[in-house]
Amino acid sequence: MNDNFFGARLHDDGKCSFRIFAPHAQQVKITIQSKETIIEELTPGRYGFHKTTIEKITPGDLYSFEMDGLKFIPDPASHWQPAGLMERSAIVGHHFFDWSGDSFQGLAMGEMIIYEAHVATFSPEKNFIGVLSRLEYLKQLGINTLQLMPVAQFSRLQGWGYDTVYPYAVHTEYGSPDELKELIKQCHLNGIAVIIDVSFGSLNPAANMEPAYAPFFSKKYNAPKGRSLNFDEKYSYGVREFYIQCALSWLRDYRIDGLRIKDADHIHDQTPVHFLEELSARIKEFAQKNNRTCVLINGAKRNALRPVLPPEKGGYGLDAMYNDDFYCALHSRVTGNNKGHFKDYSDPDRMVSAMQYGFAYRGEISEHYIRLQGSSKSELPGCMFVVYSQGHEENDEQDSKCRIIDKAGFEAAKLSAGATLLSPYVPMIFMGEEYGETAPFIFFDDADNPSALNECRLDWMNIENAQGQSMLSLYRKLIKIRQEHPTLHEPCRSRCHVQTIAQDTILIFRNPSSGDRKYAAVVFNFGKEESKFRISPYLPDGTWATELYSADKRYGGDAESLPDILPQNGAIKIAGQSFALFLYSPTMNPA
């Protein structure tokens, strides 16, 4: 038995070990409601840990701690709070779940096509079973990675989930631990990896848990939400190990394939080895021992290089970062929004830079933040950037809506899809965008429910209308091309050339890693008017076939179709707010 665990670990023989970090407590007792009530004192050990092992424990038994006379304290490392946040914790027997048939070993970042979903608004059921019911749909769409917004127990019945109370526990409103495991198992059986959002930079403890958290909170730092955690002060060794074991629990007990740390920039640590570096090393060690691929993604929006650089280059060794620059530049181009921080992206060259380098800002001064933004370094490969055209991160402003189709229209939404899925980066789709969902995704919690939650819920009937069918057809085509075409499949920024070839018109030329000349070229017209230009001077000589045109009638557009084969010396016209994909055909003769 690994002696670094926190909370309760049930063994095959019915014994259960309990371990809690409480360096300020003189006496810690545990009360267990099993077939009979059991009260036992934990044995204090080195560095403030208290532990014991008790026999004849079964899954579902309830327990709580008593610290120096203060009773009914739930377990900070509880895996299940079926009766509520301030009630007793429940024993979870992870080894009883039947994982038979699940031999899935995970996916590398460069292979991922990510679909982000919020459990409560994804389906009418508002739970894990509802997500499971749409698994075949995701598979047919071509998704191979499902990313769930936080599923750890948070402070409200419904909400976005980043106000974590029990970072090890499954949120009770979404379902049981076994229901989450069943969702993950079925994902794996269908070749789909699962990533979850976690919040490791702050915590929102229940009111009666203060004695259990005496060493957990920082006195030096603040957090935007919740309380900042102690990763570098006295007793921080216990806090660091608590969160490392939390991450390992999700990977081991639930077979999660990766974590996205939403608030990584709020993990403050001045020790010689930053917490994120230690966490990354431990996860890689776990993955190697278990022959799995487990990814760790930085969800912060500062575009800092250090978290994703390897330790030998002074970094923390995370696998990828969410690319806020790409989102902001794309959002500004298709919507015309130049308010707030979006004014930093009003220059069209920011979109070119984001497509070419990942960063729209490469060390220049931000007009909005009045500071240096981004980095001039360009050594990051494309597989280290996760890009998206819409999501939830930018939409917590009072009147904000995340849907491009609502802000800029149908054609702009298709253009955004092409920019994301044909980029040399790892694409992420936000739930519903693939069929043109118009429901907003605004910030909500219990105070707003049920109205706000219902407003944000996907309306799957939208798939049935003509616009929904056209959009879904486009997404399926884009994903299929990305999966099957060797040049577009590889998220390789270094073999990608981006340039402006006409007003509001950008060309991306993709060069394959092999020598088979399977080139690809995409033209994006971000303007609202038709763009006419000669494309042949920018491409290698040979036959170029039109593979996809977003303004074509088959995708709900009304533009004149492009020629099947690009004319050698002639001009082409691309409709406003549309894109076209051309593939090189070395075996064909020019028409």
N, C-alpha and C positions, 0 to 999 in steps of 0.2 A: 504493500500500500504506500503510495506517494505521501510522505509526511508534510508536503507543502500545501495540501488542500485547505480550503476554508469551508466552514459550514458543516453539513452532514453528508457522509459518504456511506451508502449502504453496501455491504458485502454480500457475496453469494450465499454465505452460511447464515444470514439473518442478523449478523452483528452489524452495528452501525457506529462509525467513528464520528465524533464531533470535535471541531477545532475552531476557536475564535481568538481573534487578536484583540486583547484588552489589557494593555500594559499598565493602566492606571487602576484597575480593579484588584482589590485584595482577595475577594472571594467571588467565584462564578459558579452558579448552580444551573442545572438544566431540569426542566419538568417535561415529561413526555406523556401524552395521552394515548396509550396503546390499549391492549385488553385490560390493563390496569394502569393506574397512574404511577409513573416512576419519577423519583426525584433523586438526583445524584450530583455531587460536587465534582467539578472538573479539576484536573491536576494542573497546577501552574508549572510552566516550563520556562526555558530561557527566552529572553527578549520580549516577554509579555504575552506569550501564547498560552492558552489554556485548552486542555483536551481530555477526552475520555472515550471509552468504547463500551457500548451497552448491547446486551444480547436480546434476542427475540423481538426485533423491530420489523415492522412491515411497512410497505409503501402506503402513504396516506396518513400514517400516524402524525399527530400534531405535536409540536414542541416549542418551548420558549425558554429564554434565559432569565436568570436573576443575577444582578450584579450589586454586591454590597447592600443587599436588602431591597433593591428596586426590582420589582417583579414584572413578568409578562412582557419581556423585551423580545421582539422577533429577531431572527437571525439575519445579520447584515448580508450574509451570503446565501440567503434563502433561495431555493430553486422554485418555490411555488407558494403563493399566498391566496389560497382558495377562498378564505373568509374575509379578506380585506387587508389593507396596508398595515393596520395596527394590531391585527390579530396574530394568532400563533402561526408559525411556519409549518409546512407539510414536508414529510420525508418523500423524496422522489427516488425510485429504484431504476436508475438509468439502464442497468444491465438486463432488465426484464424485457425491454423493447425488442421486437423481432426485426433485425436489420437484414434478414436473409435475402440474398439476391442483389444487395447493394454493394457493388464492387467499384463504384465510381471513385476516381482518385483526384478529381478537381481539374481545373483548367488554368493554363497560363494566361496572364493578362492579355497578351497579344491575340489570343484566340477568342476573346469574349465579345459577344454582342449582348449588352446589358439592358434589362427591362426593369425599371424602378416602379415599385408599387407600394401604396399605403394600404395596409390590411383592411381597415374599417371602411374605406371608401372605394375599394376595388370591386366589391361585389355586394349584392343585397344582403348576404348573410353577415357581412361585417367581421368575418373571422377567418381562421386558417382554412376551414372547410370550403369557404367561398373561393379562396385563392386556388385551392386544389381543384375545384370544379372547372376552372378555366385553364388548366394545365395543357390540355390537348390543343386549345386555341393558341397558346404561346408557342408550343412546339411547331404547329403548322405555320405560324408567323416566321419562324426561323430563329427564335430566341434560344440562346444556350446558357444564359446567366440571368437569374432572377435576384434582384436586389430589393430587400424589404426595408422600408423605413422602420424605426426602432420597434422591436418586439419584446424588449426587456420591460419589466414592470415599471410603469411610470405613475405619476402622482394623481392622474385623473382617470375617469372611466374611458373617455375618448380624447383624442388630441393628436398632435404630431409625434409625441413620444420621447422628446429629448430631455424632459424633466424627469430623469431616472431616479427611482427610489431604491429598487433592488436590481442591481446590474446583472445578477446571475439568473433571475427568475423570469419566466414567461408571463407576459401581460395577461391577466385572467380574463379580460373582456375579449381577447382574441382566441382563446381556447386553452387547452391543457398542454403540458409538456409533450405528451404522446401525440397529440394532434399536430403539433409543430413538427415532431419527428416524422410523422406519416407524410406530411407535405414535403419535407426534405427528401425522404426516401423515394417518393414518387417522382420528384424532380430528377433525382439521380438516375432512376430507372429509365427516364426519358432523355438522359444525356444533358441535363440542365444543372449547372452549378448554382449554389445559393450563397449570397452575400447578405449580411445584415449590417444596418447602421448601429453604431454604439456611441455613447457619450461617456468618454473617460476623462473629461476635463473638469467636470463638476458633478455634484450630487445633491439630491433633494430628500433628506432623511425624513421619515415619519416622525411625528411629534414625540412619541414615547421611546425613540431609539437613541436619544442623545448620549446616554452612558456608553453605548457600544461604539460611538464614533468620536470619542474624546481625542484621539490622535490623528483623525482623518483630515481635518480641514486646515488650510493654510491661513496664517496670520499676515502674510506678506502680499498676497495676490487677491484679485477680485475676479469674478466670473460674471458674464452677462446675465446668466440664469443659474439659479441654484447657488451652491457654495463651492468655492475653489478648493482643490484638493492639495494635500501635502505630499509632494513628491521629492522634497529636498531638505526638509527641516527635521527636527527630532522625531524619531519613530517612523520616519518616512519609509524605512525598509519594509515595514509591515503593510503600508498602504500600496507600495509598488507591487509587492508580491500578491496582494489581494486582487489587483487589476490584471496582473499577468495570469493568475490562475483563473480569473473570470474569462479572459480571452480563450485560454486553453479549454475551459469547460464548454464553451460554445462549439469549439472545433472538435473536441473529443466526444462529449455527451450527446450533442445534436448533429454532429458531422457537418456543421457549417463549413463552407469552402473558403470563406474570407470575411474580413471585417473592414468596414469603412468607418474611420474615426472622425466623426463630424466636427468635433471641437479640438482637433489636435493642436491648434495654435494657442489654446488656453491651458495646455499642459506645461506648467512652468517648472523648470528643473535646472538648477545650477550645479548639480553634481557632475563628477568627471564623465560618467556614462549616462547620457540622457535616458529617461524612462522609455521613450520611443525606440531608441537603439536597443535597449535591453529587451523590450517586448518583441521587436522584430527578430532578434537573434534567437529568442526562446521559441517563437513560432516556427522559424526555419528549422530549428533542431527537432521540434515535434513533427513537422512535416516529413523531414528526412527519415526519422525513425519509423514512421507509419506509412512510408511510400506514398505520400499524398502531396498535392500542390495546394497550399493555403496562402492566400494573398492578403496583404495589408495595405489599405488605401488611405491616403491623407485627404480628408474632406474639407480642410481649411481653404480659405479663399485668398490667401496672401501671395500665392504663386512662389513660395519660398522653395529654393532648391534643396536645402540641407536635409529635409525629411526623406527625400527619395534618392539622395546620393549614397553610394556605398560607404561603410565605415572607414575604409582605407582612404577615402577622399574627404573625410570629415563629416560624413552624413550619418543618417540613422538607419538606412537600409530598407525603407518602405518600398513597396512594389510599384506604386503609381500615385498620381494626384489628380483630383478633380480640377479641370481647367476652367476657371471662372472667366479668364480673359477671352477664351473662345466664345463662351456663351454671351458675354457682354458685347463683344464686337459684332457678333451675328445678330443679337437682339437689336442693337442700335441700327444696323444696316436695314433690316427688314421692317422695323416698326417706325424708324425715324425718331425714337425716343432719345433725347439728349439732356434729360433732367437728372439731377443728382449725380451719382457716380457714372451714369451712362454718358455724360458729356465728355468724359475722357476717351470715348470710343467713337465720337462723331466723325473723326478723320477716316476716310475710306481706307487709308493705308493700314489702319489698325487691323482690319479684317485680313488683309494680305499677310501681315506679320503673324497673326494668330494661326493662319493656315500653314504658313511656311515654317515657323519656329515653335509653335505651341503658345508662346507668349505674345500678346499684342503689345505689351510694354516690355522693353528690354533694357531697363536701367534709366529710362527718362523720368522726368518729373511729372507726376500726376497733378492735373489742374484741380481735381476735386479734393484729393487727400493732401495736396501740397507736400509731397514726399517722393523719394525715388520709388519707382514701381517696377517690379519684374527684375529680370536679370539678363545681361548680355551673353551669358553662357548658352551654348547651344548643343551641349553634349548629350542631352536627354533624348533617348530614342522615342519614337512615336508611341510605343506600347506603354510608356509611363504617363501618358496623358489620357484622361477620360473626358470626352467632349459630349456636349448635349445642346439642344436648341431650346429646351424648356425643362423645367423641374420645379422643385418646391423652394429651393434655397433663397431665391430672389423675391419671393412672393409673400413675405410676411409683413409688407406694408399695408396700411389700412385699406386702400382702394386698389390693390394690385391683383391682377389675374395672370395666371401662368400661361394661358393658352395663346400661342402665336396666331392661331386661326381666328380668335376673338379680337386680338389687337390689330392684326394686319391683313387678315383675309385668307382665303383658301389657297390661292396661288403662292402667297408668301410662306404659308405653312409647308407646302410641298418643296419650295426652294430650301427652306431650313432643313427639311429631312435629307435632301440631297447633300447639303453642305456637311451635315453630321455623318451620315452613313458612307459617304465617299471620301471622307477626310483620311489622312494618314495617321489617324489616332484611334483609340478604342471608343466606339460609339455607345451612348446610353440613350434609351428611349424612355420617356416618362409616360406612365400608364394612360392609355386612351389617345395619345397623340397619333397613333398609327391609323386610326379611323376618323380622325378629325373631331374628337370629343370637344364640346364647347363648355362643359361644366367647369367653373373655376376651381383652383385649388388654393384657397386662402387659409390663413392661420385660424385655427379654432381650438376650443377646449370645452370643458363641461359647461362653462358659463354661456356659451353660444349654442349648445346643443338643445334640441336635435336639428334646429334649422340650418346652421352652418354645415354640419356634417352631411345632411341630406343634400344641400346645395352643391357640395363638392363630390358627391358620389357619382361614379361613372354611370352613364345611361347607355347600356349595351344595345338598346334599340337603334341607336344612331348608326350602327353598322349596316342596318338594312336599307337605309336611304341611299340615293344615287351618289351623293357626295361621300358618304361613308365607304361605299363599295369602291369608288375611284381612289380614295386615299389609301385604303387597305391594300388595294391592288398595287399601288405604287410602292408602299413599304415592303410588301412581299417580294416584289421584283428587285428592289434595292438590296434587301438582305440576302436574297439568293445570289445576286451578282457578287456581293461582297464575300460571301462564303465560297463561291466557286471560281472566281477569277483570281489567278495567283498574284497578280500585281495589286489588285484592290483589296485582297484578303489580308495582305501583310501591312500592319501599321508602321510603315517605315518612312519617317520624315526626311531622312537624308537622301532618298531617291525620289524626291518630290520637288518640283519647281513651280512656284506660284508667281504670277505676274498679272498686272492690269493691261488688257489689250484694247480696251475701248472705254468710254465713259461708263462707269458703274458696272463694268464687265471684267470678270476675273477668270483666268485660265489656270487650271491645275494640270500639270503634266506628270504622270506617274511612270517611273522607270522600274522594270522588274529586277529582282536580285539575280535571276538566272540570265543566261545569254540568249533566250529564245525570242526576244524582242516583242513580248506581249505587252506593249505599251497601252496606256489608257489616258484619256484626256477628258476633263470636265470643264464646261463653260458655264459660269454663273452670271446671270444678268440681275443685279440687285436693284436696278432702276425700274421705274414703273412703266417706262416706254420701251418699245421694241428697239433692240440693238442690232445694227447691221455692220458686219466687218468681214475681213478675209482672215481665215484661221490657218490656212495652209502654211504661211511663213513661220509659224510658231511650232510646227510639228515636223517630225522626221518624214522624209519622202516615203510614199507607199500608199496602200489602200487603207482608208479609215471608214469604218462602218458605224452608222448611227445605232446605238444600242438602246437608248432610252431618252425620251424628251418629255419633261414634266408637263408641258403645255399641250401635249397631244390629247386628242379626244378620248383615247382609251383611259386617260387619267383625269378626266373631267375638265380638260382644257378646251379652248375653242380656236387655237392657233392652227395655221397651216402646217402640215406635217413636214419634217425635215427630210431631205433625200436619204435613201438607204445608204448610199455611198457618198462621202463628201466630195464635191467637185475639186479637182486639182488646183485650179487657179481662181475659182469663183468665190463670191461672197455668200455668206449665210445670214439668216435673220433669226434671232432668238427673242421670243416674246418677253415682255416685261415680267419681272419677278418669277423667272423660270430658269431651269438648267437643262443641259443636254450632256449625255455621256457618249463618247466615241471610243471605239476599240480598234486597235491596229490589227490588220489581217495580213500577215506576210505571205500567205499562200495564195491570196487572191490577186487577180490582175485588175488594174484600174479600168473602170467602165469607159 
